[in-house]
Amino acid sequence: MNNLLRSYSNMLARRPILTNTVSGCIIMGVGDVIAQSIEKAKLESSNGSINPKRTLVMASYSGICFSPYCTILYGWIDRNMQKGGFVNSLKRGIVGNFAMNPFITMIFFTFSTYTEMILEKGSFEG
């Protein structure tokens, strides 16, 4: 286990965007399957099957949009903003939230709607 963590840490140091992208895809995909399982268990009328298109949309969103954006944004924050102390932590949190939340939410809904339309119709025709 220690070697696995060391290898992952080395990959993060050498290729942070690629490593975080692959990790994000896997985590989001597994998380969506778990969420769908819980969702289906609570609904008596469901057939109990997992929607692979939804999982594909969520995992690809994480890999194409969320993980690279967050890696770049938080890398910039780490390089350009002071660390330590309550005030500096508060500043970093505010910048991170205002620079990320509005845009990443807009990107999520645009990306998921677009990709779901492509998966349903086979093409995007507005």
N, CA and C of each residue as an Amber inpcrd file, in Angstrom:
protein
   378
   0.8220000  -1.1910000   0.0000000   0.0000000   0.0000000   0.0000000
   0.8710000   1.2620000   0.0000000   1.9590000   1.1990000   0.7420000
   2.8700000   2.3310000   0.8140000   3.4810000   2.6390000  -0.5480000
   3.8380000   1.5740000  -1.2990000   4.4040000   1.7690000  -2.6420000
   3.3710000   2.3890000  -3.5860000   2.1170000   1.9800000  -3.4490000
   1.0540000   2.5310000  -4.2840000   0.8790000   4.0210000  -4.0180000
   0.8650000   4.4030000  -2.7570000   0.7380000   5.8200000  -2.4050000
   1.9470000   6.6250000  -2.8700000   3.1250000   6.0420000  -2.7520000
   4.3370000   6.7200000  -3.2080000   4.3030000   6.9050000  -4.7260000
   3.8740000   5.8900000  -5.4550000   3.7700000   5.9870000  -6.9190000
   2.7500000   7.0450000  -7.3160000   1.6190000   7.0610000  -6.6350000
   0.5850000   8.0520000  -6.9340000   1.0990000   9.4660000  -6.6420000
   1.7980000   9.6260000  -5.5470000   2.3740000  10.9280000  -5.1970000
   3.3970000  11.3770000  -6.2390000   4.2100000  10.4500000  -6.7170000
   5.1840000  10.7680000  -7.7700000   4.4820000  11.1640000  -9.0720000
   3.4050000  10.4520000  -9.4060000   2.6580000  10.7980000 -10.6140000
   2.0210000  12.1840000 -10.4750000   1.5170000  12.5130000  -9.2990000
   0.9510000  13.8500000  -9.0690000   2.0050000  14.9370000  -9.2400000
   3.2120000  14.6570000  -8.7980000   4.2960000  15.6310000  -8.9270000
   4.7340000  15.7870000 -10.3830000   4.8120000  14.6740000 -11.1230000
   5.2880000  14.7190000 -12.5090000   4.2260000  15.2000000 -13.4880000
   3.0140000  14.7050000 -13.3560000   1.9380000  15.0280000 -14.3070000
   0.6420000  15.2770000 -13.5520000   0.5380000  16.4290000 -12.8820000
  -0.6150000  16.6760000 -12.0080000  -1.9560000  16.7210000 -12.7320000
  -2.0050000  17.3220000 -13.9050000  -3.2990000  17.4290000 -14.5930000
  -3.7730000  16.0560000 -15.0650000  -2.8990000  15.3010000 -15.6870000
  -3.2720000  13.9640000 -16.1600000  -3.6690000  13.0550000 -14.9950000
  -2.8690000  13.0640000 -13.9340000  -3.1500000  12.2090000 -12.7820000
  -4.4760000  12.5780000 -12.1310000  -4.7130000  13.8730000 -11.9340000
  -5.9770000  14.2970000 -11.3340000  -7.1610000  14.0410000 -12.2600000
  -6.9490000  14.1390000 -13.5610000  -8.0210000  13.8650000 -14.5150000
  -8.4420000  12.4010000 -14.4600000  -7.4760000  11.5030000 -14.5060000
  -7.7890000  10.0700000 -14.4350000  -8.4220000   9.7300000 -13.0830000
  -7.8620000  10.2630000 -12.0140000  -8.4280000  10.0150000 -10.6760000
  -9.8520000  10.5420000 -10.5850000 -10.0690000  11.7510000 -11.1120000
 -11.3950000  12.3520000 -11.0770000 -12.4200000  11.5420000 -11.8430000
 -12.0380000  11.0320000 -13.0180000 -12.9490000  10.1830000 -13.7960000
 -13.3520000   8.9360000 -13.0170000 -12.3750000   8.2830000 -12.4250000
 -12.6460000   7.0520000 -11.6800000 -13.5150000   7.3470000 -10.4680000
 -13.1560000   8.3560000  -9.6960000 -13.9090000   8.6850000  -8.4810000
 -15.3370000   9.1050000  -8.8260000 -15.4980000   9.9580000  -9.8500000
 -16.8330000  10.4120000 -10.2180000 -17.6730000   9.2570000 -10.7580000
 -17.0690000   8.3940000 -11.5630000 -17.7960000   7.2430000 -12.0970000
 -18.2600000   6.2970000 -11.0020000 -17.3670000   5.9480000 -10.1010000
 -17.7270000   5.0610000  -8.9870000 -18.7700000   5.7340000  -8.0930000
 -18.5760000   7.0210000  -7.8240000 -19.5250000   7.7550000  -6.9970000
 -20.9050000   7.8050000  -7.6190000 -20.9730000   7.9640000  -8.9420000
 -22.2740000   7.9910000  -9.6050000 -22.9590000   6.6370000  -9.5640000
 -22.2120000   5.5630000  -9.7390000 -22.7970000   4.2190000  -9.6370000
 -23.3500000   3.9950000  -8.2300000 -22.6060000   4.4120000  -7.2170000
 -23.0810000   4.2750000  -5.8280000 -24.3350000   5.1230000  -5.6130000
 -24.3190000   6.3630000  -6.1140000 -25.4810000   7.2440000  -5.9690000
 -26.7080000   6.6580000  -6.6640000 -26.5180000   6.1250000  -7.8530000
 -27.6430000   5.5100000  -8.5560000 -28.1610000   4.2850000  -7.8120000
 -27.2670000   3.5170000  -7.2240000 -27.6890000   2.3330000  -6.4600000
 -28.5450000   2.7370000  -5.2620000 -28.1140000   3.7640000  -4.5670000
 -28.8830000   4.2580000  -3.4140000 -30.2200000   4.8220000  -3.8910000
 -30.1710000   5.5990000  -4.9560000 -31.3690000   6.1940000  -5.5340000
 -32.3720000   5.1160000  -5.9420000 -31.9070000   4.0940000  -6.6200000
 -32.7720000   3.0070000  -7.0920000 -33.3410000   2.2000000  -5.9250000
 -32.5460000   2.0200000  -4.8710000 -33.0150000   1.2580000  -3.7140000
 -34.1570000   1.9780000  -2.9980000 -34.1400000   3.3070000  -3.0320000
 -35.1760000   4.0830000  -2.3500000 -36.4590000   4.1900000  -3.1560000
 -36.3610000   4.0120000  -4.4640000 -37.5380000   4.1090000  -5.3210000
 -38.1100000   2.7120000  -5.5620000 -39.3060000   2.4830000  -5.0980000
 -39.9060000   1.1570000  -5.2470000 -40.2480000   0.8480000  -6.6950000
 -40.5280000   1.8820000  -7.4930000 -40.9660000   1.6610000  -8.8700000
 -39.8090000   1.4700000  -9.8530000 -38.5750000   1.5870000  -9.3990000
 -37.4450000   1.4840000 -10.3360000 -37.1630000   0.0310000 -10.6830000
 -36.5310000  -0.1530000 -11.8270000 -36.1790000  -1.5160000 -12.2360000
 -34.8480000  -1.9680000 -11.6530000 -34.1680000  -1.0960000 -10.9280000
 -32.9310000  -1.4540000 -10.2430000 -31.6740000  -1.4320000 -11.0890000
 -31.7760000  -1.0050000 -12.3540000 -30.5890000  -1.0020000 -13.2000000
 -29.8840000   0.3560000 -13.1400000 -28.6000000   0.3100000 -13.3910000
 -27.7660000   1.5150000 -13.4080000 -27.8160000   2.1030000 -14.8170000
 -27.8800000   3.4300000 -14.9090000 -27.8960000   4.1230000 -16.1970000
 -26.4450000   4.4060000 -16.6040000 -25.8880000   3.6190000 -17.5280000
 -24.4770000   3.8110000 -17.9000000 -24.2250000   5.1370000 -18.6110000
 -25.2360000   5.6740000 -19.3070000 -25.0580000   6.9670000 -19.9750000
 -24.8560000   8.0710000 -18.9540000 -25.6190000   8.0310000 -17.8710000
 -25.4540000   9.0410000 -16.8200000 -24.0560000   8.9400000 -16.2150000
 -23.6020000   7.7180000 -15.9510000 -22.2750000   7.5200000 -15.3840000
 -21.1960000   8.0140000 -16.3500000 -21.3700000   7.7640000 -17.6390000
 -20.4240000   8.2460000 -18.6400000 -20.3750000   9.7730000 -18.6610000
 -21.5500000  10.4090000 -18.5940000 -21.6040000  11.8740000 -18.5770000
 -20.8780000  12.4190000 -17.3520000 -21.1480000  11.8540000 -16.1840000
 -20.5320000  12.3450000 -14.9500000 -19.0260000  12.1360000 -14.9470000
 -18.5740000  10.9450000 -15.3440000 -17.1360000  10.6580000 -15.3480000
 -16.4100000  11.5190000 -16.3820000 -17.0170000  11.6870000 -17.5600000
 -16.3540000  12.5000000 -18.5830000 -16.3420000  13.9750000 -18.1980000
 -17.3990000  14.4520000 -17.5350000 -17.3960000  15.8380000 -17.0410000
 -16.2280000  16.0530000 -16.0840000 -16.0510000  15.1090000 -15.1770000
 -14.9600000  15.2420000 -14.2130000 -13.6020000  15.2490000 -14.9110000
 -13.4390000  14.3720000 -15.8920000 -12.1590000  14.2750000 -16.5750000
 -11.8740000  15.4070000 -17.5440000 -12.9100000  15.8880000 -18.2190000
 -12.7030000  16.9180000 -19.2420000 -12.7540000  18.3230000 -18.6600000
 -13.6180000  18.5450000 -17.6820000 -13.8430000  19.9140000 -17.1760000
 -13.3510000  20.1170000 -15.7390000 -13.9280000  19.3890000 -14.8160000
 -13.7470000  19.6790000 -13.3990000 -12.3130000  19.4800000 -12.9070000
 -11.7750000  18.2980000 -13.1190000 -10.4350000  18.0010000 -12.5830000
  -9.3370000  18.8930000 -13.1620000  -9.2760000  19.0800000 -14.4850000
  -8.2310000  19.9750000 -15.0000000  -8.3920000  21.4140000 -14.5000000
  -9.6310000  21.9090000 -14.4810000  -9.8760000  23.2810000 -14.0280000
  -9.4380000  23.4610000 -12.5760000  -9.8230000  22.5290000 -11.7210000
  -9.4580000  22.6350000 -10.3020000  -7.9580000  22.4930000 -10.0880000
  -7.3240000  21.5970000 -10.8340000  -5.8770000  21.4280000 -10.7120000
  -5.1500000  22.7170000 -11.0770000  -5.5800000  23.3430000 -12.1610000
  -4.9440000  24.5950000 -12.5980000  -5.2510000  25.7240000 -11.6110000
  -6.5210000  25.8540000 -11.2060000  -6.9190000  26.9330000 -10.2970000
  -6.2050000  26.8300000  -8.9510000  -6.2440000  25.6500000  -8.3350000
  -5.6230000  25.5250000  -7.0180000  -4.1000000  25.5340000  -7.0990000
  -3.5500000  25.1310000  -8.2260000  -2.1070000  25.2900000  -8.4330000
  -1.7220000  26.7560000  -8.4700000  -2.5470000  27.5600000  -9.1750000
  -2.3130000  29.0030000  -9.2250000  -2.4310000  29.6220000  -7.8360000
  -3.4540000  29.2240000  -7.0940000  -3.6320000  29.7480000  -5.7330000
  -2.4310000  29.3860000  -4.8670000  -1.9620000  28.1450000  -4.9530000
  -0.7950000  27.7350000  -4.1570000   0.4570000  28.5300000  -4.5090000
   0.6410000  28.8380000  -5.7750000   1.8400000  29.5710000  -6.2000000
   1.7660000  31.0640000  -5.9130000   0.5740000  31.6440000  -5.9030000
   0.4420000  33.0990000  -5.8710000  -0.1490000  33.6950000  -4.5960000
  -0.6190000  32.8920000  -3.7050000  -1.2120000  33.4400000  -2.4850000
  -0.4790000  32.8990000  -1.2600000  -0.3250000  33.7500000  -0.2570000
   0.3890000  33.3600000   0.9630000  -0.3600000  32.2480000   1.6880000
   0.4290000  31.3900000   2.3360000  -0.1330000  30.2760000   3.0970000
  -0.0180000  30.5700000   4.5840000  -0.8490000  29.8940000   5.3510000
  -0.7640000  29.9660000   6.8050000  -1.5630000  31.1040000   7.3940000
  -2.1200000  30.8440000   8.5320000  -2.8850000  31.8500000   9.2450000
  -4.3350000  31.8870000   8.7770000  -5.1740000  32.3660000   9.6680000
  -6.6070000  32.3980000   9.3970000  -6.9500000  33.3290000   8.2360000
  -6.4070000  34.5340000   8.2350000  -6.7470000  35.5210000   7.2000000
  -6.3070000  35.0350000   5.8200000  -5.1050000  34.4950000   5.7190000
  -4.6300000  33.9820000   4.4350000  -5.4750000  32.7870000   3.9730000
  -5.8500000  31.9210000   4.8960000  -6.7040000  30.7850000   4.5430000
  -8.0700000  31.2610000   4.0670000  -8.5880000  32.2820000   4.7330000
  -9.8730000  32.8540000   4.3400000  -9.7850000  33.4610000   2.9370000
  -8.7210000  34.2040000   2.6630000  -8.5240000  34.7940000   1.3340000
  -8.4480000  33.7080000   0.2610000  -7.6810000  32.6640000   0.5370000
  -7.5380000  31.5680000  -0.4260000  -8.8780000  30.8840000  -0.6750000
  -9.6400000  30.6940000   0.3800000 -10.9620000  30.0830000   0.2390000
 -11.9200000  30.9400000  -0.5610000 -11.9030000  32.2380000  -0.3090000
 -12.7850000  33.1510000  -1.0410000 -12.4120000  33.1800000  -2.5230000
 -11.1380000  33.3050000  -2.8180000 -10.7010000  33.3260000  -4.2240000
 -11.0640000  32.0030000  -4.9050000 -10.8050000  30.9030000  -4.2270000
 -11.1340000  29.5970000  -4.7980000 -12.6130000  29.4500000  -5.0870000
 -13.4370000  29.8690000  -4.1610000 -14.8830000  29.7320000  -4.3520000
 -15.4360000  30.6710000  -5.4030000 -15.0000000  31.9160000  -5.3970000
 -15.5200000  32.8510000  -6.3920000 -14.9650000  32.5820000  -7.7850000
 -13.7720000  32.0410000  -7.8610000 -13.1860000  31.7180000  -9.1600000
 -13.6900000  30.3840000  -9.6920000 -14.2050000  29.5290000  -8.8160000
 -14.6080000  28.2080000  -9.2650000 -16.1170000  28.0320000  -9.3310000
 -16.8280000  28.2740000  -8.2710000 -18.2260000  27.8670000  -8.1840000
 -19.1300000  28.3730000  -9.3010000 -19.1580000  29.6630000  -9.6110000
 -20.0860000  30.0960000 -10.6710000 -19.7700000  29.4670000 -12.0240000
 -18.4910000  29.3910000 -12.3560000 -18.0990000  28.8850000 -13.6650000
 -18.2570000  27.3770000 -13.7770000 -17.8510000  26.6590000 -12.7580000
 -17.8930000  25.2090000 -12.8330000 -19.3320000  24.7110000 -12.8060000
 -20.2290000  25.4400000 -12.1350000 -21.6450000  25.0720000 -12.1420000
 -22.2410000  25.2910000 -13.5270000 -21.9370000  26.4240000 -14.1330000
 -22.4130000  26.7100000 -15.4830000 -21.8610000  25.6770000 -16.4770000
 -20.5980000  25.3690000 -16.3480000 -19.9770000  24.3880000 -17.2340000
 -20.6130000  23.0130000 -17.0410000 -20.9070000  22.6430000 -15.7950000
 -21.5230000  21.3350000 -15.5260000 -22.8550000  21.1950000 -16.2460000
 -23.7350000  22.1850000 -16.0780000 -25.0560000  22.0700000 -16.6940000
 -24.9770000  22.1210000 -18.2200000 -24.1010000  22.9440000 -18.7570000
 -23.9290000  23.0080000 -20.2060000 -23.3720000  21.6940000 -20.7340000
 -22.3130000  21.2040000 -20.1050000 -21.6690000  19.9670000 -20.5440000
 -22.6170000  18.7780000 -20.4340000 -23.2850000  18.6430000 -19.2900000
 -24.1470000  17.4760000 -19.1010000 -25.3440000  17.5030000 -20.0460000
 -25.9320000  18.6660000 -20.2650000 -27.0540000  18.7650000 -21.2020000
 -26.6010000  18.4260000 -22.6190000 -25.4910000  18.9940000 -23.0280000
 -24.9540000  18.7530000 -24.3660000 -24.6250000  17.2740000 -24.5800000
 -23.9080000  16.6760000 -23.6610000 -23.5150000  15.2760000 -23.8400000
 -24.7080000  14.3350000 -23.7460000 -25.6730000  14.6390000 -22.8830000
 -26.8740000  13.7960000 -22.8230000 -27.6570000  13.8610000 -24.1300000
 -27.7180000  15.0460000 -24.7280000 -28.4010000  15.1750000 -26.0210000
 -27.6860000  14.3740000 -27.0970000 -26.3710000  14.4100000 -27.1020000
 -25.6030000  13.6280000 -28.0770000 -25.8310000  12.1350000 -27.8520000
 -25.8060000  11.7000000 -26.5920000 -25.9900000  10.2830000 -26.2960000
 -27.4030000   9.8090000 -26.6380000 -28.3910000  10.6710000 -26.4790000
 -29.7610000  10.2900000 -26.7840000 -30.0620000  10.3220000 -28.2800000
 -29.6220000  11.3660000 -28.9680000 -29.9530000  11.5570000 -30.3850000
 -28.8690000  11.0440000 -31.3240000 -27.6760000  10.9170000 -30.8460000
 -26.5650000  10.5490000 -31.7030000 -25.8530000  11.7420000 -32.3020000
 -26.4500000  12.9240000 -32.1670000 -25.8150000  14.1560000 -32.6300000
 -26.4600000  15.3180000 -31.9100000 -25.8380000  16.4800000 -32.0310000
 -26.3770000  17.6820000 -31.3970000 -26.9050000  18.6010000 -32.4870000
 -28.2230000  18.8100000 -32.4860000 -28.8370000  19.6560000 -33.4940000
 -29.6040000  20.8020000 -32.8790000 -29.1500000  21.2710000 -31.7110000
 -29.7440000  22.4160000 -31.0510000 -31.0980000  22.2760000 -30.6100000
